[in-house]
Amino acid sequence: MTRMVALILPLLLLAACSNEIYLRDGVTDGDTFYLAPQALVDDDPVVQSWTSYSLTLSACKLAIGGDNPARASSFDCERLGRRHLVETWQEQRLQHDGVANAYLDALTALHHDGWLDEYVAHYHRRDGWQLPESIDTDAFLAWRRHYHPSFRPETRLIGSWNYAHNVNALP
């Protein structure tokens, strides 16, 4: 939890926009990530896990920079975000007895078994990514078919992107 607080504090200054959970492809363009107020008040373990992912991914995209950090993308950023998602989910499960989420539970098992790189490369790959040579997609897919045959990837962002100079245009 301390790690999550450390991630949240710098980005809290970015303030908030809508209270929805945005799907990755629904993200608007921008140079500033605005955390949704929901992240600050909803202690639901799933919401807090996706908040950790959102903050980690957006901070990494901001570090990549460019004219439109919302569209910045790298294998390392996505892998880091997913790793924080899993770690936060594990912390949340320890704090909330009996909590379950099919996707987060499967992602945790996948990470535990050493397939996070393959998962990120297979399901979230973008043109131009530099991938590790050690990725074994065929072995990963065989593992997934055996242990999680109905697995479907998910991506949720708690917040949205906009341009800092256009902050008054937020809903």
C-alpha positions as protocol buffer text, in pm:
chain_id: "A"
residue {
  index: 1
  type: MET
  ca { x: 0 y: 0 z: 0 }
}
residue {
  index: 2
  type: THR
  ca { x: 291 y: 235 z: 73 }
}
residue {
  index: 3
  type: ARG
  ca { x: 410 y: 191 z: -286 }
}
residue {
  index: 4
  type: MET
  ca { x: 67 y: 286 z: -417 }
}
residue {
  index: 5
  type: VAL
  ca { x: 56 y: 599 z: -200 }
}
residue {
  index: 6
  type: ALA
  ca { x: 398 y: 695 z: -335 }
}
residue {
  index: 7
  type: LEU
  ca { x: 260 y: 659 z: -688 }
}
residue {
  index: 8
  type: ILE
  ca { x: -58 y: 850 z: -616 }
}
residue {
  index: 9
  type: LEU
  ca { x: 85 y: 1153 z: -437 }
}
residue {
  index: 10
  type: PRO
  ca { x: 275 y: 1305 z: -732 }
}
residue {
  index: 11
  type: LEU
  ca { x: -20 y: 1255 z: -964 }
}
residue {
  index: 12
  type: LEU
  ca { x: -284 y: 1385 z: -725 }
}
residue {
  index: 13
  type: LEU
  ca { x: -176 y: 1731 z: -826 }
}
residue {
  index: 14
  type: LEU
  ca { x: -312 y: 1651 z: -1168 }
}
residue {
  index: 15
  type: ALA
  ca { x: -661 y: 1655 z: -1012 }
}
residue {
  index: 16
  type: ALA
  ca { x: -957 y: 1479 z: -1161 }
}
residue {
  index: 17
  type: CYS
  ca { x: -1207 y: 1454 z: -1437 }
}
residue {
  index: 18
  type: SER
  ca { x: -1487 y: 1202 z: -1481 }
}
residue {
  index: 19
  type: ASN
  ca { x: -1557 y: 921 z: -1237 }
}
residue {
  index: 20
  type: GLU
  ca { x: -1573 y: 653 z: -1506 }
}
residue {
  index: 21
  type: ILE
  ca { x: -1332 y: 371 z: -1574 }
}
residue {
  index: 22
  type: TYR
  ca { x: -1207 y: 426 z: -1926 }
}
residue {
  index: 23
  type: LEU
  ca { x: -1109 y: 146 z: -2157 }
}
residue {
  index: 24
  type: ARG
  ca { x: -768 y: 189 z: -2317 }
}
residue {
  index: 25
  type: ASP
  ca { x: -894 y: 258 z: -2669 }
}
residue {
  index: 26
  type: GLY
  ca { x: -1142 y: 511 z: -2532 }
}
residue {
  index: 27
  type: VAL
  ca { x: -866 y: 730 z: -2391 }
}
residue {
  index: 28
  type: THR
  ca { x: -854 y: 1082 z: -2529 }
}
residue {
  index: 29
  type: ASP
  ca { x: -534 y: 1245 z: -2647 }
}
residue {
  index: 30
  type: GLY
  ca { x: -336 y: 1468 z: -2420 }
}
residue {
  index: 31
  type: ASP
  ca { x: -21 y: 1562 z: -2238 }
}
residue {
  index: 32
  type: THR
  ca { x: -159 y: 1532 z: -1884 }
}
residue {
  index: 33
  type: PHE
  ca { x: -320 y: 1238 z: -1705 }
}
residue {
  index: 34
  type: TYR
  ca { x: -608 y: 1326 z: -1474 }
}
residue {
  index: 35
  type: LEU
  ca { x: -690 y: 1078 z: -1202 }
}
residue {
  index: 36
  type: ALA
  ca { x: -1061 y: 1014 z: -1155 }
}
residue {
  index: 37
  type: PRO
  ca { x: -1205 y: 1113 z: -816 }
}
residue {
  index: 38
  type: GLN
  ca { x: -1331 y: 757 z: -784 }
}
residue {
  index: 39
  type: ALA
  ca { x: -973 y: 645 z: -721 }
}
residue {
  index: 40
  type: LEU
  ca { x: -952 y: 858 z: -409 }
}
residue {
  index: 41
  type: VAL
  ca { x: -1279 y: 755 z: -245 }
}
residue {
  index: 42
  type: ASP
  ca { x: -1358 y: 403 z: -365 }
}
residue {
  index: 43
  type: ASP
  ca { x: -1165 y: 146 z: -165 }
}
residue {
  index: 44
  type: ASP
  ca { x: -1291 y: -141 z: -381 }
}
residue {
  index: 45
  type: PRO
  ca { x: -991 y: -372 z: -430 }
}
residue {
  index: 46
  type: VAL
  ca { x: -1048 y: -396 z: -805 }
}
residue {
  index: 47
  type: VAL
  ca { x: -1069 y: -17 z: -845 }
}
residue {
  index: 48
  type: GLN
  ca { x: -755 y: 34 z: -635 }
}
residue {
  index: 49
  type: SER
  ca { x: -565 y: -227 z: -837 }
}
residue {
  index: 50
  type: TRP
  ca { x: -658 y: -60 z: -1166 }
}
residue {
  index: 51
  type: THR
  ca { x: -569 y: 277 z: -1013 }
}
residue {
  index: 52
  type: SER
  ca { x: -219 y: 146 z: -947 }
}
residue {
  index: 53
  type: TYR
  ca { x: -198 y: 30 z: -1309 }
}
residue {
  index: 54
  type: SER
  ca { x: -330 y: 364 z: -1438 }
}
residue {
  index: 55
  type: LEU
  ca { x: -86 y: 572 z: -1236 }
}
residue {
  index: 56
  type: THR
  ca { x: 211 y: 354 z: -1323 }
}
residue {
  index: 57
  type: LEU
  ca { x: 131 y: 344 z: -1693 }
}
residue {
  index: 58
  type: SER
  ca { x: 56 y: 716 z: -1718 }
}
residue {
  index: 59
  type: ALA
  ca { x: 374 y: 811 z: -1528 }
}
residue {
  index: 60
  type: CYS
  ca { x: 576 y: 592 z: -1766 }
}
residue {
  index: 61
  type: LYS
  ca { x: 408 y: 746 z: -2071 }
}
residue {
  index: 62
  type: LEU
  ca { x: 479 y: 1094 z: -1936 }
}
residue {
  index: 63
  type: ALA
  ca { x: 844 y: 991 z: -1897 }
}
residue {
  index: 64
  type: ILE
  ca { x: 851 y: 886 z: -2264 }
}
residue {
  index: 65
  type: GLY
  ca { x: 707 y: 1228 z: -2342 }
}
residue {
  index: 66
  type: GLY
  ca { x: 651 y: 1365 z: -2689 }
}
residue {
  index: 67
  type: ASP
  ca { x: 376 y: 1591 z: -2816 }
}
residue {
  index: 68
  type: ASN
  ca { x: 109 y: 1344 z: -2709 }
}
residue {
  index: 69
  type: PRO
  ca { x: 212 y: 1124 z: -2413 }
}
residue {
  index: 70
  type: ALA
  ca { x: -134 y: 967 z: -2410 }
}
residue {
  index: 71
  type: ARG
  ca { x: -35 y: 784 z: -2727 }
}
residue {
  index: 72
  type: ALA
  ca { x: 318 y: 699 z: -2614 }
}
residue {
  index: 73
  type: SER
  ca { x: 363 y: 326 z: -2581 }
}
residue {
  index: 74
  type: SER
  ca { x: 638 y: 82 z: -2493 }
}
residue {
  index: 75
  type: PHE
  ca { x: 668 y: -278 z: -2390 }
}
residue {
  index: 76
  type: ASP
  ca { x: 846 y: -172 z: -2072 }
}
residue {
  index: 77
  type: CYS
  ca { x: 568 y: 69 z: -1971 }
}
residue {
  index: 78
  type: GLU
  ca { x: 294 y: -187 z: -2028 }
}
residue {
  index: 79
  type: ARG
  ca { x: 487 y: -459 z: -1846 }
}
residue {
  index: 80
  type: LEU
  ca { x: 557 y: -226 z: -1553 }
}
residue {
  index: 81
  type: GLY
  ca { x: 191 y: -125 z: -1534 }
}
residue {
  index: 82
  type: ARG
  ca { x: 75 y: -488 z: -1539 }
}
residue {
  index: 83
  type: ARG
  ca { x: 330 y: -582 z: -1274 }
}
residue {
  index: 84
  type: HIS
  ca { x: 200 y: -305 z: -1047 }
}
residue {
  index: 85
  type: LEU
  ca { x: -154 y: -419 z: -1120 }
}
residue {
  index: 86
  type: VAL
  ca { x: -69 y: -772 z: -1003 }
}
residue {
  index: 87
  type: GLU
  ca { x: 126 y: -654 z: -697 }
}
residue {
  index: 88
  type: THR
  ca { x: -153 y: -422 z: -588 }
}
residue {
  index: 89
  type: TRP
  ca { x: -411 y: -696 z: -643 }
}
residue {
  index: 90
  type: GLN
  ca { x: -207 y: -932 z: -425 }
}
residue {
  index: 91
  type: GLU
  ca { x: -190 y: -667 z: -151 }
}
residue {
  index: 92
  type: GLN
  ca { x: -564 y: -604 z: -180 }
}
residue {
  index: 93
  type: ARG
  ca { x: -642 y: -975 z: -152 }
}
residue {
  index: 94
  type: LEU
  ca { x: -442 y: -990 z: 172 }
}
residue {
  index: 95
  type: GLN
  ca { x: -637 y: -695 z: 311 }
}
residue {
  index: 96
  type: HIS
  ca { x: -983 y: -802 z: 191 }
}
residue {
  index: 97
  type: ASP
  ca { x: -1067 y: -1160 z: 278 }
}
residue {
  index: 98
  type: GLY
  ca { x: -1241 y: -1354 z: 2 }
}
residue {
  index: 99
  type: VAL
  ca { x: -1211 y: -1089 z: -269 }
}
residue {
  index: 100
  type: ALA
  ca { x: -1195 y: -1232 z: -620 }
}
residue {
  index: 101
  type: ASN
  ca { x: -1185 y: -1109 z: -977 }
}
residue {
  index: 102
  type: ALA
  ca { x: -1155 y: -1354 z: -1265 }
}
residue {
  index: 103
  type: TYR
  ca { x: -921 y: -1141 z: -1476 }
}
residue {
  index: 104
  type: LEU
  ca { x: -697 y: -1022 z: -1191 }
}
residue {
  index: 105
  type: ASP
  ca { x: -678 y: -1371 z: -1041 }
}
residue {
  index: 106
  type: ALA
  ca { x: -578 y: -1518 z: -1379 }
}
residue {
  index: 107
  type: LEU
  ca { x: -324 y: -1240 z: -1439 }
}
residue {
  index: 108
  type: THR
  ca { x: -174 y: -1306 z: -1096 }
}
residue {
  index: 109
  type: ALA
  ca { x: -137 y: -1678 z: -1177 }
}
residue {
  index: 110
  type: LEU
  ca { x: 10 y: -1592 z: -1515 }
}
residue {
  index: 111
  type: HIS
  ca { x: 264 y: -1357 z: -1351 }
}
residue {
  index: 112
  type: HIS
  ca { x: 344 y: -1612 z: -1079 }
}
residue {
  index: 113
  type: ASP
  ca { x: 417 y: -1874 z: -1344 }
}
residue {
  index: 114
  type: GLY
  ca { x: 652 y: -1638 z: -1529 }
}
residue {
  index: 115
  type: TRP
  ca { x: 445 y: -1547 z: -1835 }
}
residue {
  index: 116
  type: LEU
  ca { x: 396 y: -1171 z: -1788 }
}
residue {
  index: 117
  type: ASP
  ca { x: 633 y: -1074 z: -2071 }
}
residue {
  index: 118
  type: GLU
  ca { x: 460 y: -1313 z: -2311 }
}
residue {
  index: 119
  type: TYR
  ca { x: 116 y: -1191 z: -2202 }
}
residue {
  index: 120
  type: VAL
  ca { x: 208 y: -826 z: -2260 }
}
residue {
  index: 121
  type: ALA
  ca { x: 372 y: -901 z: -2596 }
}
residue {
  index: 122
  type: HIS
  ca { x: 87 y: -1120 z: -2720 }
}
residue {
  index: 123
  type: TYR
  ca { x: -216 y: -922 z: -2606 }
}
residue {
  index: 124
  type: HIS
  ca { x: -97 y: -561 z: -2588 }
}
residue {
  index: 125
  type: ARG
  ca { x: 181 y: -534 z: -2847 }
}
residue {
  index: 126
  type: ARG
  ca { x: 206 y: -216 z: -3050 }
}
residue {
  index: 127
  type: ASP
  ca { x: 404 y: -143 z: -3364 }
}
residue {
  index: 128
  type: GLY
  ca { x: 754 y: -27 z: -3284 }
}
residue {
  index: 129
  type: TRP
  ca { x: 789 y: -202 z: -2950 }
}
residue {
  index: 130
  type: GLN
  ca { x: 1126 y: -351 z: -2863 }
}
residue {
  index: 131
  type: LEU
  ca { x: 1052 y: -701 z: -2732 }
}
residue {
  index: 132
  type: PRO
  ca { x: 1286 y: -921 z: -2528 }
}
residue {
  index: 133
  type: GLU
  ca { x: 1437 y: -1204 z: -2731 }
}
residue {
  index: 134
  type: SER
  ca { x: 1339 y: -1450 z: -2458 }
}
residue {
  index: 135
  type: ILE
  ca { x: 965 y: -1426 z: -2531 }
}
residue {
  index: 136
  type: ASP
  ca { x: 816 y: -1766 z: -2612 }
}
residue {
  index: 137
  type: THR
  ca { x: 465 y: -1696 z: -2735 }
}
residue {
  index: 138
  type: ASP
  ca { x: 392 y: -2055 z: -2839 }
}
residue {
  index: 139
  type: ALA
  ca { x: 476 y: -2191 z: -2492 }
}
residue {
  index: 140
  type: PHE
  ca { x: 271 y: -1915 z: -2330 }
}
residue {
  index: 141
  type: LEU
  ca { x: -34 y: -1991 z: -2544 }
}
residue {
  index: 142
  type: ALA
  ca { x: -3 y: -2362 z: -2462 }
}
residue {
  index: 143
  type: TRP
  ca { x: 13 y: -2273 z: -2090 }
}
residue {
  index: 144
  type: ARG
  ca { x: -289 y: -2042 z: -2122 }
}
residue {
  index: 145
  type: ARG
  ca { x: -494 y: -2306 z: -2307 }
}
residue {
  index: 146
  type: HIS
  ca { x: -418 y: -2557 z: -2034 }
}
residue {
  index: 147
  type: TYR
  ca { x: -460 y: -2342 z: -1721 }
}
residue {
  index: 148
  type: HIS
  ca { x: -687 y: -2055 z: -1831 }
}
residue {
  index: 149
  type: PRO
  ca { x: -866 y: -2154 z: -2153 }
}
residue {
  index: 150
  type: SER
  ca { x: -1133 y: -1883 z: -2123 }
}
residue {
  index: 151
  type: PHE
  ca { x: -888 y: -1605 z: -2035 }
}
residue {
  index: 152
  type: ARG
  ca { x: -958 y: -1269 z: -2199 }
}
residue {
  index: 153
  type: PRO
  ca { x: -734 y: -963 z: -2157 }
}
residue {
  index: 154
  type: GLU
  ca { x: -867 y: -646 z: -1998 }
}
residue {
  index: 155
  type: THR
  ca { x: -742 y: -291 z: -1977 }
}
residue {
  index: 156
  type: ARG
  ca { x: -898 y: -21 z: -1762 }
}
residue {
  index: 157
  type: LEU
  ca { x: -774 y: 325 z: -1682 }
}
residue {
  index: 158
  type: ILE
  ca { x: -899 y: 515 z: -1380 }
}
residue {
  index: 159
  type: GLY
  ca { x: -885 y: 865 z: -1524 }
}
residue {
  index: 160
  type: SER
  ca { x: -829 y: 1018 z: -1863 }
}
residue {
  index: 161
  type: TRP
  ca { x: -586 y: 1218 z: -2073 }
}
residue {
  index: 162
  type: ASN
  ca { x: -632 y: 1578 z: -2177 }
}
residue {
  index: 163
  type: TYR
  ca { x: -416 y: 1876 z: -2258 }
}
residue {
  index: 164
  type: ALA
  ca { x: -305 y: 2079 z: -1956 }
}
residue {
  index: 165
  type: HIS
  ca { x: -391 y: 2403 z: -2134 }
}
residue {
  index: 166
  type: ASN
  ca { x: -739 y: 2267 z: -2204 }
}
residue {
  index: 167
  type: VAL
  ca { x: -823 y: 2154 z: -1851 }
}
residue {
  index: 168
  type: ASN
  ca { x: -1141 y: 2362 z: -1834 }
}
residue {
  index: 169
  type: ALA
  ca { x: -1281 y: 2159 z: -2120 }
}
residue {
  index: 170
  type: LEU
  ca { x: -1304 y: 1849 z: -1904 }
}
residue {
  index: 171
  type: PRO
  ca { x: -1654 y: 1721 z: -1831 }
}
